[in-house]
């Protein structure tokens, strides 16, 4: 990691909202991508914002009693909500952090808790896989398949967030995914098979 990246300020709520809405130019996207690659705090904020956007779309669909509208219809409103709530999300994310000794005292969970993507139709250009860290797990293996089980992506990572930019997802497609981890005491944990679909 270069000194420039290490000293770079965190992304603002407005930058993250514009990034989620894909309202940034190529240069800004490259800069934000580079920052997200080296900044866990901003990645956590991005996941929280994505969850807020997804929750807003679910509630909107439920209130109308019909299929959710095209993502472009609600992205602008969700962006405003995300901007307003990101400071709160930052506090929530930071409050979840506990000391190393407290983490060591907790037993490993029976399963990995997934955060994103939700089990509904999502924008295929903005799919982010995220899960909660597991005590004692140093690496995770993320696997994504199509609905028939054909692997589309397998990634081994130390992070708990992975953007699906390298996967060719189709409109209206159905996909399966899961995360496996191995703890330092030799226990295997998994998220179990999750599913999501892409908007038409």
VEXNULUM-111518 format. One record per residue (C-alpha): x, y, z; residue in one letter. Coordinates in Angstrom, 3 decimals. Each point is the difference from the previous one (the first is absolute). Example, Ala and Ser with C-alpha at 12.3 -4.5 7.8 and 13.67 -1.06 7.14 Angstrom:
         px         py         pz   residuo
     12.300     -4.500      7.800         A
      1.370      3.440     -0.660         S
//
This chain:
         px         py         pz   residuo
      0.000      0.000      0.000         X
      1.484      3.376     -0.955         X
      0.284      2.940      2.383         X
     -2.407      1.918     -2.272         X
     -2.727     -2.599      0.480         X
      0.721     -0.407      3.701         X
     -0.413      3.731      0.590         X
     -2.971      0.458     -2.355         X
     -3.141      1.335      1.719         X
     -3.061     -2.231      0.220         X
     -2.621      0.251     -2.729         X
     -2.859      2.386      0.730         X
     -3.624     -1.079      0.251         X
     -0.714      1.897     -3.215         X
      2.793     -1.829     -1.858         X
     -1.260     -3.399      1.173         X
     -3.597      0.846     -0.960         X
      1.091      1.167     -3.462         X
      2.104     -3.156     -0.370         X
     -2.993     -2.194      0.890         X
     -2.194      1.899     -2.474         X
      2.738     -0.243     -2.673         X
      0.007      3.801     -0.327         X
      3.808      0.299     -0.001         X
      2.268      0.449     -2.994         X
      2.680     -2.550     -0.911         X
      2.786      1.847      1.818         X
     -2.043      0.323      3.199         X
     -1.040     -3.646     -0.155         X
      3.644     -1.087     -0.368         X
      0.977      2.163      2.988         X
     -2.858     -1.315      2.145         X
      0.703     -3.625     -1.034         X
      3.655      0.450      0.975         X
     -0.963      1.475      3.379         X
     -2.550     -2.758      0.713         X
      2.659     -2.609     -0.754         X
      2.158      1.214      2.905         X
     -2.562      1.422      2.461         X
     -2.133     -2.473      2.013         X
     -1.926      2.836      1.699         X
     -1.232      1.465     -3.289         X
     -0.786     -3.492     -1.349         X
     -2.124     -0.620      3.102         X
     -1.827      3.295     -0.593         X
     -0.591     -0.992     -3.629         X
     -1.554     -3.309      1.108         X
     -2.223      1.769      2.545         X
     -1.110      2.483     -2.658         X
     -0.708     -2.828     -2.470         X
     -2.118     -1.738      2.667         X
     -1.936      3.239      0.579         X
     -0.667      0.293     -3.734         X
     -1.121     -3.637     -0.223         X
     -2.238      0.386      3.068         X
     -1.605      3.090     -1.514         X
     -0.785     -1.906     -3.201         X
     -1.533     -2.914      1.940         X
     -2.215      2.316      2.052         X
     -1.069      1.888     -3.117         X
     -0.974     -3.248     -1.747         X
     -1.938     -1.188      3.050         X
     -1.868      3.286      0.347         X
     -1.101     -0.133     -3.627         X
     -0.920     -3.689      0.213         X
      1.628     -0.516     -3.373         X
      3.333     -0.673     -1.618         X
      2.706      2.532      0.886         X
      0.585      2.700     -2.633         X
      3.097      0.179     -2.115         X
      3.028      0.844      2.197         X
      0.490      3.379     -1.706         X
     -3.364      1.161      1.353         X
      0.964     -0.408      3.654         X
      3.785      0.447     -0.143         X
     -0.256      3.789      0.248         X
     -2.236     -0.158      3.084         X
      2.118     -2.761      1.522         X
      3.104      2.098     -0.583         X
     -1.525      2.853      2.007         X
     -0.926     -2.419      2.785         X
      3.519     -1.446     -0.046         X
      1.566      3.474      0.236         X
     -2.202      0.844      2.977         X
      0.611     -3.285      1.804         X
      3.679     -0.657     -0.766         X
      1.246      1.911      3.068         X
     -2.247     -2.229      2.119         X
      1.246     -3.078     -1.867         X
      3.594      1.052      0.762         X
     -0.829      0.136      3.717         X
     -1.722     -3.401     -0.149         X
      2.926     -1.616     -1.846         X
      2.534      1.436      2.430         X
     -2.101     -1.037      2.995         X
      0.124     -3.592     -1.247         X
      3.773     -0.029      0.241         X
      1.212     -1.595      3.213         X
      3.455     -0.502      1.415         X
      2.175     -2.907     -1.107         X
     -0.279     -1.611      3.434         X
     -3.814      0.113     -0.128         X
      0.028     -1.575     -3.445         X
      2.322     -2.765      1.173         X
     -2.386     -0.809      2.852         X
     -2.956     -0.573     -2.342         X
     -0.558     -3.478     -1.448         X
     -0.159     -0.365     -3.760         X
     -3.600      0.068     -1.291         X
     -1.597     -3.072     -1.536         X
     -0.523      1.884     -3.276         X
      1.279      3.081     -1.785         X
     -2.558      2.817      0.118         X
     -0.499      1.538     -3.438         X
     -0.827      3.688     -0.520         X
     -0.265      0.501     -3.756         X
     -1.342     -0.536     -2.628         X
     -3.573     -0.420      1.213         X
     -2.139     -2.878     -1.213         X
     -1.851      2.059     -2.622         X
      0.542      1.589     -3.397         X
      2.977      2.363      0.113         X
      1.804      2.222     -2.491         X
      2.474     -2.306     -1.785         X
      2.599      2.784     -0.245         X
      0.038      0.635      3.747         X
      0.094     -3.456      1.626         X
      2.169     -0.033      3.129         X
      0.559     -3.171      2.029         X
      0.488      0.712      3.696         X
     -0.042     -2.017      3.201         X
      0.888      0.454      3.645         X
      3.535     -1.003      1.072         X
      0.405     -3.272      1.881         X
      2.171     -0.144      3.121         X
      3.201     -1.886     -0.794         X
     -0.563     -0.201     -3.764         X
      2.876      1.534     -1.962         X
     -1.248     -0.753     -3.523         X
     -3.311     -0.590     -1.736         X
     -0.938     -1.666     -3.257         X
     -2.843      1.634     -1.931         X
     -1.690     -2.110     -2.676         X
     -2.613      1.259     -2.473         X
     -1.858     -2.294     -2.428         X
     -2.847      0.274     -2.440         X
     -3.336     -1.631      0.830         X
      1.198     -3.367     -1.339         X
      3.051      0.001      2.282         X
      2.591      0.857     -2.667         X
      2.759      2.017      1.737         X
      0.331      3.609     -1.144         X
      2.446      1.238      2.632         X
      2.154     -1.420      2.788         X
      2.035      2.452      2.052         X
      2.162     -0.583      3.066         X
      0.208      3.215      2.012         X
      0.839      1.355      3.431         X
     -2.646      2.680     -0.401         X
     -3.725     -0.327      0.745         X
     -1.146      2.071     -2.991         X
      0.327     -0.801     -3.699         X
     -1.478      1.984     -2.907         X
     -1.228     -2.186     -2.868         X
      1.511      2.086     -2.798         X
      1.820     -2.990     -1.561         X
     -3.160     -2.099     -0.429         X
     -2.101      0.250     -3.155         X
     -3.460      0.104      1.576         X
     -2.996      0.004     -2.327         X
     -3.242      1.956      0.330         X
     -2.680     -2.067      1.714         X
      2.512     -2.732      0.950         X
     -0.109     -2.165      3.127         X
      3.204     -0.726      1.894         X
      1.249     -1.916      3.032         X
      2.896      0.890      2.288         X
      1.626     -1.033      3.253         X
      2.994      0.803      2.189         X
      2.186     -2.540      1.814         X
      2.546      0.737      2.720         X
      2.468     -1.992      2.062         X
      0.754      1.124      3.553         X
      3.411     -0.190      1.657         X
     -1.155     -2.947      2.136         X
     -0.880     -1.999     -3.127         X
     -3.772      0.515     -0.027         X
     -1.720      0.585     -3.334         X
     -2.817      2.532     -0.205         X
     -2.248      0.804     -2.940         X
     -2.773      2.363     -0.923         X
     -1.998     -2.768     -1.615         X
     -1.335      0.489     -3.515         X
     -1.437      3.475     -0.596         X
     -1.832      1.256     -3.081         X
     -0.711      3.233     -1.827         X
     -1.308      1.072     -3.383         X
      0.691      2.937     -2.261         X
     -2.588      2.535     -1.078         X
     -1.327     -0.241     -3.547         X
//
